[in-house]
């Protein structure tokens, strides 16, 4: 197994809720740089991803269950939607674990992070939590899964592509539920708009601390416009996001091109 980099200083504890319990098989780290981040083409890259994603789905299950516990007085329909999401996340855990172990992996083989749980459960309102968990983190999943399906299919990995297709369908449903609920709450209680804004601002700061600029800059996927529209985003929201991603991609390409002459000069000297 690839070795893990030395651990960076701990996160600011004031910014994060306590993490969920994990048994002795797991090594839990706090920052992306402390995970086993393998390069494209590495023999273990896919299996490490399956292990990491399995744990992230556990986080999704635990976070949604916490919302059921922490907000017992919300409408019955909303509680049922949260319960269904718990069921979906549990099914995802089993899907990823089954494929991971089928390919020779052992639970606990790689370090894991629980940043999603620690960020989301720090938010003190249900609209805020769903804005971060479903409308942000899971919406990013909608974008990331689409090219992952294409890549798996191009390599003849139909088993992994099918897993992603099932996951994508569920993620779209989760994000649509959050969008509907947040819109409903904005009409019913305008204060919820401020709750969502505070939650997103906080989550952005906490996420940057966990992931670091290297991980954020390493995002290569674009925007799954059709998936986001099906999930209840407005066309203007999707267009704005796609424009921002395109600008970021252009900036990365420009930065990379500007570094190439320096590399050639260094190698020739």
ZALUMFI-384629 format. One record per residue (C-alpha): residue in three letters; chain; x, y, z. Coordinates in Angstrom, 1 decimal. Example, Ala and Ser with C-alpha at 12.3 -4.5 7.8 and 13.67 -1.06 7.14 Angstrom:
<pts>
  resn  chain       X       Y       Z
   ALA      A    12.3    -4.5     7.8
   SER      A    13.7    -1.1     7.1
</pts>
This chain:
<pts>
  resn  chain       X       Y       Z
   UNK      A     0.0     0.0     0.0
   UNK      A     1.2     3.5    -0.7
   UNK      A     2.6     5.3     2.3
   UNK      A     0.7     8.2     3.9
   UNK      A     2.2    11.7     4.1
   UNK      A     3.1    13.1     7.5
   UNK      A     0.1    14.5     9.4
   UNK      A    -0.4    18.3     9.2
   UNK      A    -1.4    20.3    12.2
   UNK      A    -4.9    19.7    13.6
   UNK      A    -7.9    21.7    12.4
   UNK      A    -9.2    24.6    14.4
   UNK      A   -11.5    22.7    16.9
   UNK      A   -13.8    25.6    17.3
   UNK      A   -14.9    25.3    13.7
   UNK      A   -15.9    21.6    13.8
   UNK      A   -18.3    19.4    15.6
   UNK      A   -16.9    16.2    17.2
   UNK      A   -16.5    13.4    14.7
   UNK      A   -18.5    10.2    14.5
   UNK      A   -17.4     6.9    16.1
   UNK      A   -15.2     4.6    14.1
   UNK      A   -13.9     1.2    15.3
   UNK      A   -10.2     0.2    15.7
   UNK      A    -9.9    -0.8    12.0
   UNK      A   -10.0     2.8    10.9
   UNK      A    -7.3     5.4    10.8
   UNK      A    -9.1     8.8    10.9
   UNK      A    -7.3    11.9     9.6
   UNK      A    -8.4    15.5     9.6
   UNK      A    -7.2    16.9     6.3
   UNK      A    -7.2    15.8     2.7
   UNK      A    -3.4    16.0     2.4
   UNK      A    -3.2    13.3     5.1
   UNK      A    -5.1    10.8     3.0
   UNK      A    -3.6     8.5     0.5
   UNK      A    -4.0    10.6    -2.6
   UNK      A    -2.7     8.5    -5.5
   UNK      A    -1.9     9.8    -9.0
   UNK      A    -3.9     8.9   -12.1
   UNK      A    -3.0     5.5   -13.4
   UNK      A    -1.8     4.1   -10.0
   UNK      A    -2.8     0.5    -9.5
   UNK      A    -4.5     1.2    -6.2
   UNK      A    -6.3     4.5    -7.1
   UNK      A    -9.7     2.9    -7.8
   UNK      A    -9.7     0.6    -4.8
   UNK      A    -8.6     3.5    -2.5
   UNK      A   -11.4     5.6    -3.9
   UNK      A   -14.0     2.8    -3.2
   UNK      A   -12.8     2.7     0.4
   UNK      A   -12.9     6.5     0.8
   UNK      A   -16.3     6.7    -0.8
   UNK      A   -17.7     3.9     1.4
   UNK      A   -16.8     6.0     4.5
   UNK      A   -18.2     9.2     3.0
   UNK      A   -21.5     7.3     2.4
   UNK      A   -21.4     6.3     6.1
   UNK      A   -20.9    10.0     6.9
   UNK      A   -24.0    10.8     4.8
   UNK      A   -26.1     8.2     6.7
   UNK      A   -24.9     9.4    10.1
   UNK      A   -25.4    13.0     9.3
   UNK      A   -29.0    12.5     8.0
   UNK      A   -29.8    10.3    11.0
   UNK      A   -28.5    13.1    13.3
   UNK      A   -30.9    15.6    11.6
   UNK      A   -33.8    13.2    12.3
   UNK      A   -32.7    13.1    16.0
   UNK      A   -31.9    16.8    16.3
   UNK      A   -35.1    18.1    14.6
   UNK      A   -38.0    15.8    15.9
   UNK      A   -40.7    18.5    15.4
   UNK      A   -40.4    19.0    11.7
   UNK      A   -43.3    18.0     9.5
   UNK      A   -43.8    14.2     9.1
   UNK      A   -43.3    14.3     5.3
   UNK      A   -39.8    15.9     5.9
   UNK      A   -38.9    13.3     8.5
   UNK      A   -40.0    10.6     6.0
   UNK      A   -37.8    12.1     3.3
   UNK      A   -34.8    12.1     5.7
   UNK      A   -35.5     8.5     6.7
   UNK      A   -35.5     7.5     3.0
   UNK      A   -32.3     9.3     2.5
   UNK      A   -30.8     7.3     5.4
   UNK      A   -31.9     4.2     3.6
   UNK      A   -30.3     5.3     0.4
   UNK      A   -27.0     6.2     2.1
   UNK      A   -27.0     2.8     3.8
   UNK      A   -27.5     1.1     0.5
   UNK      A   -24.6     3.1    -1.0
   UNK      A   -22.3     2.0     1.9
   UNK      A   -23.1    -1.6     1.1
   UNK      A   -22.6    -1.1    -2.7
   UNK      A   -19.2     0.5    -2.3
   UNK      A   -18.1    -2.0     0.4
   UNK      A   -19.2    -5.0    -1.7
   UNK      A   -17.2    -3.8    -4.7
   UNK      A   -14.2    -2.8    -2.6
   UNK      A   -13.9    -6.2    -0.9
   UNK      A   -14.6    -8.0    -4.2
   UNK      A   -11.5    -6.3    -5.6
   UNK      A    -9.4    -7.4    -2.7
   UNK      A    -9.7    -4.5    -0.3
   UNK      A    -9.9    -4.8     3.5
   UNK      A   -11.9    -2.3     5.6
   UNK      A    -9.5     0.1     7.2
   UNK      A    -6.8    -0.3     4.5
   UNK      A    -6.6     3.4     3.9
   UNK      A    -7.1     6.5     6.1
   UNK      A   -10.5     8.2     6.1
   UNK      A   -11.9    11.6     6.8
   UNK      A   -15.2    12.5     8.5
   UNK      A   -15.2    16.2     7.5
   UNK      A   -18.7    16.2     6.1
   UNK      A   -20.2    15.0     9.4
   UNK      A   -18.1    17.4    11.4
   UNK      A   -19.1    20.4     9.3
   UNK      A   -22.8    19.6     8.7
   UNK      A   -23.6    18.7    12.4
   UNK      A   -22.0    22.0    13.5
   UNK      A   -24.8    23.8    11.6
   UNK      A   -27.7    24.7    13.9
   UNK      A   -30.7    24.7    11.6
   UNK      A   -32.3    22.0     9.3
   UNK      A   -32.5    24.4     6.3
   UNK      A   -28.8    25.2     6.8
   UNK      A   -27.8    21.5     7.1
   UNK      A   -29.7    20.5     4.0
   UNK      A   -28.1    23.5     2.1
   UNK      A   -24.7    22.2     3.0
   UNK      A   -25.2    18.5     2.9
   UNK      A   -27.6    18.0     0.0
   UNK      A   -27.5    21.3    -2.0
   UNK      A   -23.7    21.6    -1.8
   UNK      A   -21.8    18.4    -1.1
   UNK      A   -24.3    16.0    -2.9
   UNK      A   -24.8    18.5    -5.7
   UNK      A   -21.0    18.4    -6.3
   UNK      A   -21.5    14.6    -6.5
   UNK      A   -23.9    15.1    -9.3
   UNK      A   -21.2    16.9   -11.2
   UNK      A   -18.4    14.4   -10.4
   UNK      A   -20.3    11.2   -11.0
   UNK      A   -21.3    11.9   -14.6
   UNK      A   -17.7    11.9   -15.9
   UNK      A   -16.9     9.0   -13.6
   UNK      A   -19.5     6.9   -15.3
   UNK      A   -18.0     7.8   -18.7
   UNK      A   -14.5     7.0   -17.5
   UNK      A   -15.5     3.6   -16.0
   UNK      A   -17.4     2.7   -19.2
   UNK      A   -14.4     3.6   -21.4
   UNK      A   -12.2     1.2   -19.4
   UNK      A   -14.8    -1.6   -19.7
   UNK      A   -15.6    -1.4   -16.0
   UNK      A   -19.3    -1.9   -16.3
   UNK      A   -19.7    -3.0   -12.7
   UNK      A   -18.3     0.4   -11.4
   UNK      A   -20.3     2.4   -14.0
   UNK      A   -23.5     0.7   -12.9
   UNK      A   -22.8     1.5    -9.3
   UNK      A   -22.3     5.2   -10.2
   UNK      A   -25.5     5.3   -12.2
   UNK      A   -27.5     4.1    -9.2
   UNK      A   -25.7     6.5    -6.9
   UNK      A   -26.3     9.4    -9.3
   UNK      A   -30.1     8.8    -9.5
   UNK      A   -30.3     8.9    -5.7
   UNK      A   -28.1    12.0    -5.4
   UNK      A   -30.4    13.9    -7.8
   UNK      A   -33.4    12.9    -5.6
   UNK      A   -31.7    14.1    -2.4
   UNK      A   -30.7    17.4    -3.9
   UNK      A   -34.2    18.0    -5.3
   UNK      A   -35.7    17.3    -1.9
   UNK      A   -33.4    19.9    -0.3
   UNK      A   -34.1    22.5    -2.9
   UNK      A   -37.8    22.0    -2.5
   UNK      A   -37.6    22.2     1.3
   UNK      A   -35.4    25.2     1.3
   UNK      A   -37.7    27.1    -1.1
   UNK      A   -40.7    26.1     1.0
   UNK      A   -39.1    27.3     4.2
   UNK      A   -38.1    30.6     2.6
   UNK      A   -41.7    31.3     1.8
   UNK      A   -42.9    30.2     5.2
   UNK      A   -40.2    31.7     7.4
   UNK      A   -37.9    34.3     5.7
   UNK      A   -35.4    33.9     8.6
   UNK      A   -34.4    30.6     7.0
   UNK      A   -32.8    32.5     4.2
   UNK      A   -30.3    33.9     6.7
   UNK      A   -29.8    30.5     8.2
   UNK      A   -28.9    29.1     4.8
   UNK      A   -26.5    32.0     4.1
   UNK      A   -24.7    31.6     7.4
   UNK      A   -24.4    27.8     7.0
   UNK      A   -23.0    28.1     3.5
   UNK      A   -20.5    30.8     4.5
   UNK      A   -19.3    28.7     7.5
   UNK      A   -19.1    25.5     5.4
   UNK      A   -17.0    27.2     2.8
   UNK      A   -14.5    28.3     5.3
   UNK      A   -14.4    24.9     7.1
   UNK      A   -14.1    23.0     3.8
   UNK      A   -11.1    25.2     2.7
   UNK      A    -9.4    24.4     6.0
   UNK      A    -9.9    20.6     5.5
   UNK      A    -9.2    20.3     1.8
   UNK      A    -6.5    22.9     1.3
   UNK      A    -5.9    24.8    -2.0
   UNK      A    -4.2    21.8    -3.6
   UNK      A    -7.3    19.6    -3.4
   UNK      A    -9.6    22.5    -4.5
   UNK      A    -7.5    23.3    -7.5
   UNK      A    -7.3    19.7    -8.4
   UNK      A   -11.0    19.5    -9.2
   UNK      A   -11.3    18.7   -12.9
   UNK      A   -14.9    18.0   -13.6
   UNK      A   -17.4    20.5   -15.0
   UNK      A   -21.1    21.0   -14.3
   UNK      A   -23.7    18.3   -15.0
   UNK      A   -26.3    20.8   -16.2
   UNK      A   -29.0    18.3   -16.9
   UNK      A   -28.5    16.6   -13.5
   UNK      A   -28.7    19.8   -11.6
   UNK      A   -31.8    20.9   -13.5
   UNK      A   -33.4    17.6   -12.6
   UNK      A   -32.4    18.2    -9.0
   UNK      A   -34.3    21.5    -8.8
   UNK      A   -31.6    24.1    -9.5
   UNK      A   -32.8    27.1   -11.6
   UNK      A   -31.4    27.5   -15.1
   UNK      A   -29.7    30.8   -14.1
   UNK      A   -28.0    29.1   -11.1
   UNK      A   -26.6    26.3   -13.4
   UNK      A   -25.4    28.8   -16.0
   UNK      A   -23.7    30.9   -13.3
   UNK      A   -21.9    27.9   -11.8
   UNK      A   -20.9    26.6   -15.3
   UNK      A   -19.4    29.9   -16.1
   UNK      A   -17.4    30.0   -12.9
   UNK      A   -16.1    26.5   -13.4
   UNK      A   -15.1    27.4   -17.0
   UNK      A   -13.2    30.4   -15.8
   UNK      A   -11.4    28.4   -13.1
   UNK      A   -10.4    25.8   -15.7
   UNK      A    -9.1    28.5   -18.0
   UNK      A    -7.1    30.0   -15.2
   UNK      A    -5.6    26.6   -14.3
   UNK      A    -4.6    26.0   -18.0
   UNK      A    -3.1    29.5   -18.2
   UNK      A    -1.1    29.0   -15.0
   UNK      A     0.1    25.6   -16.2
   UNK      A     1.2    27.0   -19.5
   UNK      A     3.1    29.8   -17.8
   UNK      A     5.1    27.3   -15.7
   UNK      A     6.2    25.2   -18.7
   UNK      A     8.9    27.6   -20.0
   UNK      A    10.3    27.8   -16.4
   UNK      A    10.5    24.0   -16.2
   UNK      A    12.3    23.8   -19.6
   UNK      A    14.8    26.5   -18.5
   UNK      A    15.5    24.7   -15.2
   UNK      A    16.1    21.4   -17.0
   UNK      A    18.5    22.9   -19.5
   UNK      A    20.6    24.8   -16.9
</pts>
